[in-house]
């Protein structure tokens, strides 16, 4: 997987000097988290910024200003003036995000600290202070990567960066298998990718699938070669650790079980007979908020969009005509 080097780095580094992203951005700061294939960098100026691990093209190791901050912060008293002076030190070093944190600590201890309020951009009125953050929220803005922007502007930025979610998946046949069978299963993954691309109006597909034999941990565990079902009346089954899949898996089944497996969607969304998460084998859509028939719970695509909030996946229009589905890379490892 392309993010393997980065994940390895996360295991051995406490911080980094900068992360260079595929879209040209350079994030200077400390890596503070890795979750759901995203890496969060605590930048000097704009605070925490999350990037997809697969988009982190280069990590440059070096000295880190947060390390220097950790060494000196104990030299300042835990008082309003102590935090204000520490904020000034941070500002002088270029740690603007940390400076604001220190100034906020200042006004927590002394709400009328004029210098800290001025540095933060707070506004004083007859009834007291209004924080800069509350001013921006009152204007209908949201904080995103160091800037206060309208929600639709944030969504446009996210969609421009990540116009679609490409799954990177693994599959394994439980026993020994010839290469031609593994290749055929890869072709089935391509068909499933096309199916989900059309249903999600060009927002979700299979970017890569590695197909192996002889078992092991995988998203899909294939248990036979010549059936569309894993047993009588059951096409596939999503468990806690893997999807038990047949050798002749259908595109419909592939996407249906992937949604169960990755998003823990209930079995089944039977109030929406048009949804592939219902038990109706003729269903040809995935329900969204506008056409979901509750109960139970939220729509299937609505739940997926909420899960991937960092991607800003769009509601389904039922009118969009997606272009050609991106190519699915199939990696065959006949062991």
PyMOL commands that set and color helices and strands:
alter all, ss='L'
color gray80, all
select helices_A, chain A and resi 4-12+53-55+65-75+80-93+96-109+114-120+132-138+151-161+179-199+251-263+300-307
alter helices_A, ss='H'
color red, helices_A
select strands_A, chain A and resi 18-21+26-35+38-43+47-52+56-60+123-125+128-130+141-144+147-150+165-173+204-212+220-222+236-238+243-245+329-333
alter strands_A, ss='S'
color yellow, strands_A
deselect
rebuild
show_as cartoon
